[in-house]
Amino acid sequence: MQSRVAAGSHASSSKTGERDSAVNRNYFHLHLVSDSTGETLIAVSRAAAAQYQGVASIEHVYPLIRNRDQLERVIAEIQSSPGIVLYTLVDPELGDRLEKACFDTGSPSLSVLAPILGLFQSYLGPASTPRPGAQHMLNSDYFKRIDALNYTMMHDDGQMPADLETADVVLLGVSRTSKTPTSIYLANRGIKTANIPLVPGVPLPSSVENLNRPLIVGLFASPDRIVQIRQNRLLALNATQDSPYVDRLSVADEISRSRRLFAERGWPVIDVSRRSIEETAAGILDLYRAHSMRFIAQA
């Protein structure tokens, strides 16, 4: 079991505080019970919890709960710290036992997959065999993601520029435009992604100009945002702040040059100033789908 307090929370240990009305609540316990990794529950619950400003969730994550003994230990935790319970348990007996325990403790509970499975069953009929964690089986999609991740790590930060034609996506941008984390996120979606930094005085690898298959995307951000990130980076490295690397005029010139390059080549661009990695990746995936369709149409 993993327990986390969301950033910015100031939870107290008072049981009285836990049972205050929703209006006065500043934190709550959130129990996520899964017979797989729990990733689905974490993503869904955080999307919902983010709508409540000033209220922090204390996450209790229980992955790989697949038998009665494991579930009873989870129930003991819920009894100790009642709160919202979300679960994905395909075994109906385990689900029923958890529901009863939640009712007894006054903890609202929800099977996150139940409405979706109900919709599938109404259209496709019941699944032949419930399979916990079936989405994580070692199938072709899994190995595609591993292959993409290996490729992405080998082509990070301008490495192996002669081998870019086999990429799905190539990201370009000045330093601190989130190229590497975006590349890794895309790799986890099965997209082989290379990224190349645009460095003042360093020419773009000639191989990039002749790429045909990959989608090339330019990333940029506002000068103020880039300077802020770079200053934090230098502080973490205990490096001097007296450098063109964090000079606003120099940074603005870098960004201006990069945007002119993108415009001259007709490469699509994404402003990452106020985007999360996930939002940037979503925009790239949308561009990639359109890019791929052009190749299909030409085939």
C-alpha positions as CSV (number, residue, x, y, z in Angstrom):
1,M,0.0,0.0,0.0
2,Q,1.2,3.5,-0.8
3,S,0.0,6.6,0.9
4,R,0.6,10.1,-0.3
5,V,-0.6,13.6,0.7
6,A,-1.3,15.8,-2.4
7,A,1.0,18.8,-2.8
8,G,0.0,21.8,-0.8
9,S,-2.1,20.0,1.7
10,H,-2.0,20.7,5.4
11,A,-3.8,17.7,6.8
12,S,-4.2,17.4,10.6
13,S,-4.4,14.1,12.5
14,S,-7.6,15.0,14.2
15,K,-10.4,12.5,13.6
16,T,-12.9,15.3,14.3
17,G,-11.5,17.3,11.4
18,E,-11.9,14.4,9.1
19,R,-15.6,14.3,9.8
20,D,-16.3,18.0,9.3
21,S,-18.7,19.1,6.7
22,A,-17.5,19.3,3.1
23,V,-17.6,23.1,3.3
24,N,-15.0,23.1,6.1
25,R,-12.9,20.1,4.9
26,N,-9.3,20.9,3.9
27,Y,-8.3,17.2,3.2
28,F,-9.8,13.8,2.8
29,H,-8.7,10.2,2.6
30,L,-8.9,8.7,-0.9
31,H,-8.6,4.9,-1.1
32,L,-7.7,3.4,-4.5
33,V,-8.1,-0.3,-4.6
34,S,-7.0,-2.2,-7.8
35,D,-6.5,-5.8,-8.9
36,S,-3.9,-4.3,-11.3
37,T,-1.4,-1.5,-11.1
38,G,-3.9,1.2,-10.0
39,E,-2.9,3.6,-12.8
40,T,-6.4,3.9,-14.0
41,L,-7.7,4.9,-10.6
42,I,-4.9,7.3,-10.0
43,A,-5.5,9.1,-13.2
44,V,-9.3,9.3,-12.8
45,S,-9.3,10.3,-9.1
46,R,-6.7,13.0,-9.6
47,A,-8.7,14.5,-12.5
48,A,-11.7,14.7,-10.2
49,A,-9.8,15.9,-7.1
50,A,-8.2,18.7,-9.1
51,Q,-11.6,20.4,-9.4
52,Y,-11.6,21.1,-5.7
53,Q,-9.2,23.9,-4.9
54,G,-8.0,24.1,-1.3
55,V,-8.9,20.5,-0.6
56,A,-6.1,18.0,-0.5
57,S,-6.4,14.2,-1.0
58,I,-4.4,11.8,1.1
59,E,-4.0,8.9,-1.4
60,H,-3.9,5.4,-0.2
61,V,-3.0,3.2,-3.2
62,Y,-3.5,-0.6,-3.0
63,P,-2.4,-2.3,-6.2
64,L,-2.6,-6.0,-7.1
65,I,-5.4,-6.9,-4.7
66,R,-6.5,-10.3,-5.9
67,N,-7.5,-12.4,-2.9
68,R,-9.6,-12.1,0.3
69,D,-6.6,-11.9,2.6
70,Q,-5.2,-8.9,0.7
71,L,-8.6,-7.2,0.6
72,E,-9.1,-7.6,4.4
73,R,-5.9,-5.7,5.0
74,V,-7.2,-3.0,2.7
75,I,-10.5,-2.9,4.6
76,A,-8.6,-2.5,7.9
77,E,-6.9,0.6,6.5
78,I,-10.3,2.0,5.3
79,Q,-11.8,1.4,8.7
80,S,-8.8,3.3,10.3
81,S,-9.1,6.2,7.9
82,P,-12.6,6.4,6.3
83,G,-13.0,8.4,3.1
84,I,-13.8,8.0,-0.5
85,V,-13.1,4.5,-2.0
86,L,-12.6,3.9,-5.7
87,Y,-11.9,0.5,-7.0
88,T,-11.3,-1.7,-10.0
89,L,-11.9,-5.3,-9.0
90,V,-13.2,-7.7,-11.6
91,D,-13.8,-10.5,-9.1
92,P,-17.4,-9.9,-8.0
93,E,-17.0,-11.5,-4.6
94,L,-14.1,-9.1,-3.8
95,G,-16.2,-6.2,-5.0
96,D,-19.2,-7.2,-2.9
97,R,-17.0,-7.6,0.2
98,L,-15.4,-4.2,-0.3
99,E,-18.8,-2.6,-0.9
100,K,-20.2,-4.0,2.3
101,A,-17.2,-2.8,4.3
102,C,-17.5,0.7,2.9
103,F,-21.2,0.8,3.8
104,D,-20.4,-0.3,7.3
105,T,-17.8,2.5,7.7
106,G,-19.8,5.2,6.0
107,S,-17.3,5.5,3.2
108,P,-18.8,6.3,-0.2
109,S,-17.5,3.8,-2.8
110,L,-17.6,3.4,-6.6
111,S,-16.5,0.7,-9.0
112,V,-14.9,2.9,-11.7
113,L,-15.1,0.2,-14.4
114,A,-18.6,-0.9,-13.7
115,P,-20.5,1.7,-15.8
116,I,-18.0,1.1,-18.7
117,L,-18.2,-2.7,-18.5
118,G,-22.0,-2.4,-18.3
119,L,-22.0,-0.4,-21.6
120,F,-19.7,-2.9,-23.2
121,Q,-21.9,-5.8,-22.1
122,S,-25.1,-4.2,-23.4
123,Y,-23.4,-4.0,-26.8
124,L,-21.1,-7.0,-26.9
125,G,-22.5,-9.4,-24.3
126,P,-20.8,-10.5,-21.1
127,A,-17.0,-11.0,-21.1
128,S,-16.2,-14.7,-21.2
129,T,-13.6,-14.6,-18.4
130,P,-12.9,-11.7,-16.1
131,R,-9.1,-11.0,-16.3
132,P,-7.5,-8.7,-13.7
133,G,-4.8,-6.5,-15.3
134,A,-5.6,-7.7,-18.8
135,Q,-4.6,-4.3,-20.2
136,H,-1.0,-4.9,-19.1
137,M,-0.5,-8.3,-20.8
138,L,2.7,-8.7,-22.8
139,N,1.1,-8.3,-26.2
140,S,2.4,-6.5,-29.3
141,D,1.3,-3.1,-28.0
142,Y,3.4,-3.6,-24.9
143,F,6.5,-4.5,-26.9
144,K,5.9,-1.6,-29.2
145,R,6.0,0.8,-26.2
146,I,9.3,-0.8,-25.0
147,D,10.8,-0.5,-28.5
148,A,9.7,3.2,-28.6
149,L,11.2,3.9,-25.2
150,N,14.5,2.3,-26.2
151,Y,14.6,4.3,-29.4
152,T,13.7,7.6,-27.6
153,M,16.4,7.2,-25.0
154,M,19.0,6.5,-27.7
155,H,17.9,9.6,-29.6
156,D,17.6,12.1,-26.7
157,D,19.2,15.5,-26.9
158,G,20.4,15.2,-30.5
159,Q,22.1,11.8,-30.2
160,M,22.4,9.6,-33.3
161,P,21.1,12.3,-35.8
162,A,21.9,10.1,-38.8
163,D,19.2,7.6,-37.7
164,L,16.2,9.9,-37.6
165,E,14.3,8.6,-40.6
166,T,13.0,5.7,-38.5
167,A,11.5,8.1,-35.9
168,D,7.7,8.7,-35.7
169,V,8.2,12.2,-34.3
170,V,11.2,14.6,-34.1
171,L,10.9,17.5,-31.6
172,L,13.0,20.6,-32.0
173,G,13.3,23.5,-29.5
174,V,15.7,25.7,-27.5
175,S,16.9,24.5,-24.1
176,R,14.2,24.0,-21.5
177,T,11.2,23.5,-23.8
178,S,10.4,20.1,-22.2
179,K,11.6,18.1,-25.2
180,T,13.0,15.1,-23.2
181,P,10.0,14.6,-20.8
182,T,7.6,15.0,-23.7
183,S,9.6,12.5,-25.8
184,I,9.4,10.0,-23.0
185,Y,5.7,10.5,-22.5
186,L,5.1,9.9,-26.2
187,A,7.3,6.8,-26.1
188,N,5.1,5.4,-23.4
189,R,2.3,5.8,-25.9
190,G,4.3,3.7,-28.5
191,I,5.6,6.7,-30.5
192,K,9.3,6.6,-31.3
193,T,10.4,10.1,-30.6
194,A,13.8,11.9,-31.1
195,N,14.5,15.4,-29.9
196,I,17.1,17.9,-31.0
197,P,18.1,21.0,-29.1
198,L,18.5,24.3,-30.9
199,V,21.8,25.8,-29.6
200,P,23.0,29.3,-30.6
201,G,25.9,29.0,-33.0
202,V,25.4,25.2,-33.6
203,P,23.9,24.3,-37.0
204,L,20.9,22.0,-37.2
205,P,22.0,18.5,-38.3
206,S,21.8,18.3,-42.0
207,S,19.8,15.0,-41.7
208,V,16.9,16.8,-40.3
209,E,16.4,18.9,-43.5
210,N,15.9,15.7,-45.6
211,L,13.5,13.8,-43.3
212,N,10.4,12.5,-45.1
213,R,8.7,10.0,-42.8
214,P,8.8,11.5,-39.3
215,L,6.5,14.4,-38.1
216,I,8.8,17.3,-37.1
217,V,7.3,19.6,-34.4
218,G,8.8,22.8,-33.1
219,L,8.4,23.6,-29.4
220,F,8.7,27.1,-28.0
221,A,7.8,29.1,-24.9
222,S,7.8,32.7,-23.8
223,P,11.2,34.2,-22.9
224,D,10.1,34.8,-19.3
225,R,9.1,31.2,-18.9
226,I,12.4,29.9,-20.4
227,V,14.4,32.3,-18.2
228,Q,12.6,31.1,-15.1
229,I,13.2,27.5,-15.8
230,R,16.8,28.0,-16.7
231,Q,17.5,30.0,-13.6
232,N,16.1,27.2,-11.5
233,R,18.2,24.8,-13.4
234,L,21.4,26.8,-12.7
235,L,20.5,27.1,-9.0
236,A,20.1,23.3,-8.7
237,L,23.6,23.0,-10.3
238,N,25.1,25.8,-8.1
239,A,26.2,27.5,-11.3
240,T,26.6,31.2,-12.0
241,Q,23.6,33.2,-13.1
242,D,25.8,35.6,-15.0
243,S,25.4,34.0,-18.4
244,P,23.6,34.6,-21.8
245,Y,21.8,31.3,-21.0
246,V,19.5,33.2,-18.6
247,D,19.8,36.7,-20.1
248,R,16.3,37.7,-21.2
249,L,17.3,39.4,-24.4
250,S,19.6,36.5,-25.4
251,V,16.8,34.0,-24.7
252,A,14.3,36.1,-26.6
253,D,16.6,36.1,-29.6
254,E,17.0,32.3,-29.3
255,I,13.3,31.8,-29.3
256,S,12.8,34.2,-32.2
257,R,15.4,32.4,-34.3
258,S,13.8,29.0,-33.6
259,R,10.3,30.3,-34.6
260,R,11.7,31.7,-37.8
261,L,13.3,28.3,-38.5
262,F,10.0,26.5,-37.9
263,A,8.1,28.9,-40.1
264,E,10.6,28.7,-43.0
265,R,10.4,24.9,-43.0
266,G,6.6,24.8,-42.6
267,W,6.9,22.7,-39.4
268,P,4.0,22.8,-37.0
269,V,4.7,24.5,-33.6
270,I,3.4,24.2,-30.1
271,D,3.7,26.9,-27.4
272,V,4.5,25.0,-24.2
273,S,4.6,28.1,-21.9
274,R,1.5,27.1,-20.0
275,R,1.1,23.5,-21.1
276,S,1.7,20.4,-19.0
277,I,3.7,17.6,-20.6
278,E,0.5,15.7,-21.1
279,E,-1.2,18.6,-22.9
280,T,1.8,19.1,-25.1
281,A,1.9,15.4,-26.0
282,A,-1.8,15.4,-26.7
283,G,-1.3,18.2,-29.2
284,I,1.6,16.3,-30.8
285,L,-0.5,13.1,-31.0
286,D,-3.2,15.0,-32.8
287,L,-0.7,16.3,-35.3
288,Y,0.8,12.8,-35.7
289,R,-2.6,11.3,-36.5
290,A,-3.1,13.8,-39.3
291,H,0.5,13.3,-40.5
292,S,0.0,9.5,-40.6
293,M,-3.2,9.8,-42.5
294,R,-1.4,11.6,-45.3
295,F,0.9,8.7,-45.7
296,I,-2.0,6.2,-45.8
297,A,-3.8,8.3,-48.4
298,Q,-0.6,8.3,-50.6
299,A,-0.2,4.5,-50.3
